[in-house]
Amino acid sequence: MIWSLGLGLMHLLDPETAHRLTIRALGLGLGPRPRLTHDPILASSHWGLNFPTPLGAAAGFDKNAEVPAQAARMGFSFVEIGSVTPLPQPGNPRPRLFRLPADGAAINRNGFNNDGLAAVTRRLAALGERSFILGANLGANKDSADRIADYAAGMAALGPLADYVVINVSSPNTPGLRELQSREALESLLDGVRRACATAEAAAPILVKIAPDFDTDGLASLAETLAALAVDGIIISNTTVGLREHLKSPHRAETGGLSGRPLFEFSTQQLAAVYRHTDGKIPLIGVGGIHSAATAYAKIRNGASLIQLYTALTYHGPSLIPAITDGLAGLLRRDGFSNISEAVGADLG
């Protein structure tokens, strides 16, 4: 109840301030505590990890690893912290995060603002034994002279502490970062990260988070490249720099990456295309516009083995988490599935 009442009050604040207050509230133990049991129809295994449900918290919600355990207690099956860069950086000038309530969306141009590897490593090391799955999303510093070395440093530090690691080469808010999605750049990047993984004796699976902003041929090429490079998983997708033409909110013209409902259809189409291009052989995490059990189910039927959300929490609060998982279980049984894995890619033949 307190979170339902607080949601309206939070929307009176600047969105970045509201987010900081949310993180502080969770840190003080004020988060909601839904039941901890999950319907077994939602369980699946990927990379040797057992996911009680497919629903996780996307990177950006707890970028500095301040409250991953508390976020998991809200009902998420897994929590992805980050993006984390080797050195702390303030990010772009504020304001840099904008709500678009008429569109159920947000635009951000944060610029990888974070506390840096040293601080995040200390926090994760202090967690000790965990009862939830933890992902670490890695980024590169804006002014780095060697971005591959930045990702390698992230792997060396966080690979031993996380259950999986994400190479984020798709943020639109760090100049030149998306150029790392080319085949040549990805080959060099993954080689550097894997060498760091071996040196640090970290066996964490390596996932790559991609942008949605590719044409048909470009997406096919990227998917085939990632398959050839034997990545462990792909996250589809980051925010988009497009899709502005039908937005209604006053902040629709702000520069940055768009997330939320307007991204749902487009990112789901891209998800389905990557699933086809990789023959369903690589676990995919579907992100972008999930705001209900129905939209979560659509991601799964279009190729997602797992799903993540963030923006929808801004508008619906933490009650959305059990609403999605309970609703998913009902939809799976309605359609005759005995386990969620049977529904992955069901709409794609």
C-alpha positions as CSV (number, residue, x, y, z in Angstrom):
1,M,0.0,0.0,0.0
2,I,2.8,2.5,0.9
3,W,4.4,1.9,-2.4
4,S,1.1,2.6,-4.3
5,L,0.6,5.8,-2.4
6,G,4.3,6.8,-2.8
7,L,4.2,6.3,-6.6
8,G,2.0,9.3,-7.1
9,L,4.2,11.4,-4.9
10,M,7.3,10.3,-6.7
11,H,5.9,11.5,-9.9
12,L,5.9,15.0,-8.5
13,L,9.7,14.9,-8.3
14,D,12.4,15.1,-10.9
15,P,12.7,11.4,-12.2
16,E,16.3,11.1,-11.2
17,T,15.6,12.3,-7.7
18,A,12.7,10.0,-7.5
19,H,14.9,7.1,-8.5
20,R,17.5,7.9,-5.9
21,L,14.8,8.0,-3.2
22,T,13.6,4.6,-4.4
23,I,17.1,3.1,-4.1
24,R,17.5,4.6,-0.6
25,A,14.1,3.3,0.5
26,L,15.1,-0.2,-0.6
27,G,18.4,0.1,1.2
28,L,16.6,1.0,4.4
29,G,14.5,-2.2,4.0
30,L,11.3,-0.4,3.0
31,G,10.7,-2.4,-0.1
32,P,7.7,-4.6,-0.7
33,R,8.1,-8.3,0.2
34,P,5.8,-10.4,-1.9
35,R,5.6,-14.2,-1.5
36,L,8.8,-16.0,-2.3
37,T,7.4,-19.0,-3.9
38,H,6.9,-19.2,-7.7
39,D,4.8,-21.4,-9.9
40,P,7.1,-24.2,-11.2
41,I,5.8,-23.8,-14.7
42,L,7.9,-20.6,-14.9
43,A,11.2,-22.3,-14.0
44,S,14.0,-22.7,-16.6
45,S,17.8,-23.3,-16.7
46,H,20.4,-21.3,-18.7
47,W,24.2,-21.3,-18.5
48,G,23.9,-23.8,-15.6
49,L,21.8,-21.3,-13.6
50,N,18.3,-22.1,-12.4
51,F,15.8,-19.2,-12.9
52,P,12.6,-19.6,-10.8
53,T,10.9,-17.2,-13.2
54,P,12.0,-15.5,-16.4
55,L,11.6,-12.0,-15.1
56,G,14.6,-9.9,-14.1
57,A,15.5,-6.3,-13.3
58,A,17.2,-4.7,-16.3
59,A,20.5,-2.8,-16.0
60,G,20.1,0.8,-14.9
61,F,17.7,0.1,-12.1
62,D,20.5,-0.6,-9.6
63,K,23.5,0.5,-11.6
64,N,25.8,0.9,-8.6
65,A,25.0,-2.4,-7.0
66,E,23.5,-0.7,-3.9
67,V,20.4,-2.8,-3.5
68,P,20.6,-6.0,-5.6
69,A,19.3,-8.3,-2.8
70,Q,16.5,-5.9,-2.0
71,A,15.5,-5.7,-5.6
72,A,15.4,-9.5,-5.8
73,R,13.1,-9.6,-2.8
74,M,10.6,-7.5,-4.7
75,G,10.1,-10.7,-6.8
76,F,12.7,-10.6,-9.5
77,S,14.3,-13.9,-10.5
78,F,17.5,-12.1,-11.3
79,V,19.0,-8.7,-11.0
80,E,21.4,-7.1,-13.5
81,I,23.6,-4.3,-12.0
82,G,25.4,-1.6,-14.1
83,S,26.4,-0.4,-16.5
84,V,29.8,-0.1,-14.6
85,T,32.8,1.6,-16.1
86,P,36.4,1.1,-14.8
87,L,36.6,4.7,-13.5
88,P,33.8,6.6,-11.8
89,Q,32.2,9.1,-14.0
90,P,29.4,11.7,-13.5
91,G,27.7,11.2,-16.8
92,N,26.0,13.9,-18.8
93,P,24.7,17.1,-17.3
94,R,21.3,17.0,-15.6
95,P,18.5,17.0,-16.5
96,R,19.2,13.8,-18.4
97,L,16.2,11.6,-17.5
98,F,12.7,12.4,-18.7
99,R,9.3,10.8,-18.1
100,L,6.8,10.6,-21.0
101,P,3.7,9.5,-19.1
102,A,1.3,9.9,-22.0
103,D,3.4,7.3,-23.8
104,G,4.3,5.1,-20.9
105,A,7.9,5.8,-21.8
106,A,11.2,7.5,-20.8
107,I,14.1,9.1,-22.5
108,N,17.5,9.1,-20.9
109,R,20.9,10.5,-21.8
110,N,22.6,9.5,-18.6
111,G,26.0,8.7,-20.2
112,F,27.1,5.8,-18.0
113,N,27.0,7.8,-14.7
114,N,28.3,5.3,-12.1
115,D,30.5,4.8,-9.1
116,G,33.2,2.8,-10.9
117,L,34.6,-0.7,-10.6
118,A,36.3,-0.3,-7.3
119,A,33.1,0.7,-5.4
120,V,30.9,-1.8,-7.2
121,T,33.4,-4.6,-6.6
122,R,33.4,-3.9,-2.9
123,R,29.6,-3.9,-2.7
124,L,29.3,-7.2,-4.6
125,A,32.0,-8.8,-2.5
126,A,30.2,-7.8,0.6
127,L,27.0,-9.6,-0.5
128,G,28.5,-13.0,0.4
129,E,26.2,-16.0,-0.4
130,R,23.2,-15.1,-2.5
131,S,19.8,-16.6,-3.1
132,F,19.3,-14.8,-6.4
133,I,21.0,-14.7,-9.8
134,L,23.2,-11.7,-10.3
135,G,24.3,-10.2,-13.7
136,A,26.9,-7.5,-14.1
137,N,26.6,-5.1,-17.1
138,L,29.9,-3.6,-18.2
139,G,30.6,-0.3,-20.0
140,A,33.5,1.8,-21.2
141,N,34.5,5.2,-19.9
142,K,33.6,8.1,-22.2
143,D,37.1,9.3,-22.6
144,S,38.8,5.9,-22.6
145,A,41.7,5.5,-25.0
146,D,41.3,1.7,-25.0
147,R,37.7,0.6,-24.6
148,I,38.5,-3.0,-25.1
149,A,40.8,-2.7,-22.0
150,D,37.9,-1.2,-20.1
151,Y,35.6,-4.2,-20.8
152,A,38.5,-6.6,-19.9
153,A,39.0,-4.7,-16.6
154,G,35.3,-5.0,-15.9
155,M,35.4,-8.8,-16.6
156,A,38.4,-9.3,-14.4
157,A,36.8,-7.5,-11.5
158,L,33.2,-8.5,-11.7
159,G,33.4,-11.8,-13.5
160,P,34.3,-13.7,-10.3
161,L,31.4,-12.1,-8.4
162,A,28.6,-12.3,-10.9
163,D,26.6,-15.2,-12.3
164,Y,26.8,-13.7,-15.8
165,V,28.4,-10.7,-17.4
166,V,27.0,-8.4,-20.1
167,I,29.0,-6.5,-22.6
168,N,27.1,-3.3,-23.3
169,V,28.0,-2.0,-26.7
170,S,24.7,-0.4,-27.4
171,S,24.1,2.6,-25.2
172,P,23.3,5.6,-27.5
173,N,24.7,8.0,-24.9
174,T,28.4,7.3,-25.1
175,P,29.8,8.7,-28.4
176,G,31.2,6.0,-30.6
177,L,30.2,3.1,-28.4
178,R,27.8,1.5,-30.9
179,E,30.6,1.2,-33.4
180,L,31.8,-1.7,-31.3
181,Q,28.9,-3.7,-32.7
182,S,30.8,-4.3,-36.0
183,R,32.2,-7.7,-36.6
184,E,35.9,-6.7,-36.4
185,A,35.3,-4.7,-33.2
186,L,33.3,-7.5,-31.6
187,E,36.0,-10.1,-32.4
188,S,38.7,-8.0,-30.7
189,L,36.4,-7.1,-27.8
190,L,35.4,-10.6,-27.0
191,D,38.9,-11.9,-27.4
192,G,40.1,-9.3,-24.8
193,V,37.2,-10.1,-22.4
194,R,37.7,-13.8,-22.7
195,R,41.4,-13.5,-21.9
196,A,40.6,-11.4,-18.9
197,C,38.0,-14.0,-17.9
198,A,40.7,-16.8,-18.1
199,T,43.2,-14.7,-16.2
200,A,40.8,-14.0,-13.4
201,E,39.6,-17.6,-13.3
202,A,36.1,-16.3,-13.8
203,A,33.7,-18.7,-15.6
204,A,30.9,-16.3,-15.9
205,P,28.8,-16.6,-19.2
206,I,29.3,-13.6,-21.5
207,L,26.3,-12.0,-23.0
208,V,26.2,-9.0,-25.4
209,K,23.5,-6.3,-25.2
210,I,22.6,-4.9,-28.6
211,A,20.8,-1.9,-30.0
212,P,17.5,-2.2,-31.8
213,D,18.4,0.3,-34.4
214,F,19.5,-1.9,-37.3
215,D,17.9,-2.5,-40.7
216,T,17.1,-6.0,-41.8
217,D,20.5,-6.8,-43.3
218,G,22.4,-5.1,-40.5
219,L,20.6,-7.1,-37.8
220,A,21.1,-10.4,-39.7
221,S,24.8,-9.7,-40.0
222,L,25.1,-8.8,-36.3
223,A,23.2,-11.9,-35.2
224,E,25.3,-14.2,-37.4
225,T,28.5,-12.5,-36.1
226,L,27.5,-13.1,-32.4
227,A,26.6,-16.7,-33.2
228,A,29.9,-17.3,-35.0
229,L,31.7,-15.7,-32.0
230,A,29.9,-18.2,-29.7
231,V,28.5,-15.6,-27.2
232,D,26.6,-17.2,-24.4
233,G,23.5,-15.0,-24.8
234,I,22.2,-11.8,-26.4
235,I,20.1,-9.1,-24.8
236,I,17.6,-7.4,-27.2
237,S,17.5,-4.6,-26.8
238,N,18.9,-1.4,-25.4
239,T,17.0,2.0,-25.9
240,T,16.3,3.4,-29.3
241,V,17.2,6.7,-30.9
242,G,14.2,6.5,-33.2
243,L,10.4,6.0,-32.8
244,R,9.7,9.6,-31.9
245,E,7.1,10.4,-34.6
246,H,4.0,9.2,-32.6
247,L,5.0,10.3,-29.1
248,K,2.6,12.6,-27.3
249,S,4.5,13.8,-24.2
250,P,6.1,17.2,-23.9
251,H,9.6,15.7,-23.6
252,R,9.3,13.7,-26.8
253,A,12.0,15.8,-28.5
254,E,14.7,15.3,-25.9
255,T,17.9,13.8,-27.0
256,G,18.7,10.3,-25.7
257,G,17.5,6.7,-25.7
258,L,13.8,5.9,-25.7
259,S,12.5,3.1,-23.5
260,G,9.1,1.9,-22.5
261,R,5.9,1.1,-24.4
262,P,6.7,2.7,-27.7
263,L,9.7,0.3,-28.0
264,F,7.7,-2.8,-27.4
265,E,6.6,-3.8,-30.9
266,F,9.8,-2.8,-32.6
267,S,12.1,-4.5,-30.1
268,T,10.0,-7.6,-30.2
269,Q,10.3,-7.7,-34.0
270,Q,14.1,-7.4,-33.7
271,L,14.0,-10.2,-31.0
272,A,12.2,-12.5,-33.4
273,A,14.6,-11.8,-36.2
274,V,17.6,-12.6,-34.0
275,Y,16.0,-15.8,-32.8
276,R,15.5,-16.9,-36.4
277,H,19.1,-15.8,-37.4
278,T,20.6,-17.8,-34.6
279,D,18.2,-20.8,-35.1
280,G,17.0,-20.5,-31.5
281,K,20.4,-21.9,-30.3
282,I,21.4,-18.9,-28.2
283,P,19.4,-17.9,-25.1
284,L,17.9,-14.4,-25.7
285,I,16.8,-11.9,-23.0
286,G,13.9,-9.8,-24.3
287,V,13.8,-6.2,-23.1
288,G,11.8,-3.2,-24.3
289,G,8.3,-2.1,-23.4
290,I,7.2,-5.0,-21.2
291,H,4.4,-3.7,-19.0
292,S,2.0,-6.6,-18.5
293,A,1.8,-10.4,-18.5
294,A,0.6,-10.2,-22.1
295,T,3.6,-8.2,-23.3
296,A,6.0,-10.5,-21.3
297,Y,4.3,-13.5,-22.9
298,A,4.7,-12.0,-26.4
299,K,8.5,-11.6,-25.8
300,I,8.7,-15.3,-24.9
301,R,6.7,-16.5,-27.8
302,N,8.9,-14.4,-30.1
303,G,12.1,-16.0,-28.9
304,A,13.0,-14.7,-25.4
305,S,14.1,-17.3,-22.9
306,L,14.2,-14.6,-20.2
307,I,12.8,-11.1,-20.0
308,Q,13.7,-7.8,-18.1
309,L,12.0,-4.6,-17.3
310,Y,12.7,-1.2,-15.8
311,T,10.7,1.7,-17.3
312,A,7.3,0.1,-16.5
313,L,8.2,0.1,-12.8
314,T,8.2,3.9,-12.9
315,Y,4.5,3.9,-13.8
316,H,3.2,0.7,-12.2
317,G,5.4,0.2,-9.1
318,P,6.6,-3.1,-7.8
319,S,3.1,-4.7,-7.8
320,L,3.8,-5.2,-11.5
321,I,6.3,-7.9,-10.8
322,P,3.9,-10.5,-9.3
323,A,1.2,-9.4,-11.7
324,I,3.5,-10.4,-14.6
325,T,4.7,-13.7,-13.1
326,D,1.2,-14.8,-12.0
327,G,-0.3,-13.8,-15.3
328,L,2.4,-15.6,-17.3
329,A,1.7,-18.8,-15.4
330,G,-2.0,-18.5,-16.3
331,L,-1.3,-17.8,-20.0
332,L,1.1,-20.8,-20.3
333,R,-1.5,-23.1,-18.9
334,R,-4.3,-21.6,-21.0
335,D,-2.2,-22.5,-24.1
336,G,-1.4,-26.0,-23.0
337,F,2.3,-25.6,-22.1
338,S,3.7,-27.5,-19.2
339,N,6.8,-25.3,-18.9
340,I,7.8,-21.9,-20.1
341,S,10.7,-23.3,-22.2
342,E,8.1,-24.9,-24.5
343,A,6.7,-21.5,-25.3
344,V,10.0,-19.9,-26.3
345,G,9.7,-19.0,-30.0
346,A,6.2,-20.6,-30.3
347,D,5.0,-17.8,-32.7
348,L,7.9,-18.3,-35.0
349,G,7.1,-21.8,-36.3
